[in-house]
Amino acid sequence: MADKTAKNRSATTTIEAPASAVFAILADPRQHARIDGSGTVKALVDGPDRLELGSEFGVDMKKGAAYKMKNKVVEFETDRLIAWRHVGLHRWRYELTPTNNGGTRVTETWDLSRYPLPARLALSATFGKGTQQAIEATLVKLKDAAEADAGPAAG
């Protein structure tokens, strides 16, 4: 659901896999195309095998035309939180919370809070609906991937 102040778009799901399995996918930039619900992430251009705070990674993208996007990890706590940004001020954030049954509650957020209000409103109006749909689709793919990677014990 969209934030009423147009600060972000987010969605949450519960994945029947441990946080370590979910985080392993998110912290591996080579797997981002695997879970991308927007259909724009095509391949890794360059970057480390495992992300950490300050890591930079590039990806091939395509939305109409092909382009490359460079990202930097700006928030990081192993198995709990990872966020990156590119040239804009917005961040893609994943927050992981273990559940009592060994699963993980995951919230993905497109965080616009670092922009002034007029820019937040403009970005949200222009890209918000599509971004919300992409977030929801990404969480479905992330759930499928993490549960498959965790194996039968997860499901």
Secondary structure, DSSP 4 states (H G I P E B T S, - for coil): -B-TTSSEEEEEEEESS-HHHHHHHHT-GGGHHHH-SSS-EEEEEE--SS--TT-EEEEEEESSSEEEEEEEEEEEETTTEEEEE-SSS-EEEEEEEE-TTS-EEEEEEEE-TTS-HHHHHHHHHHHHHHHHHHHHHHHHHHHHHHHHHH-TTT-
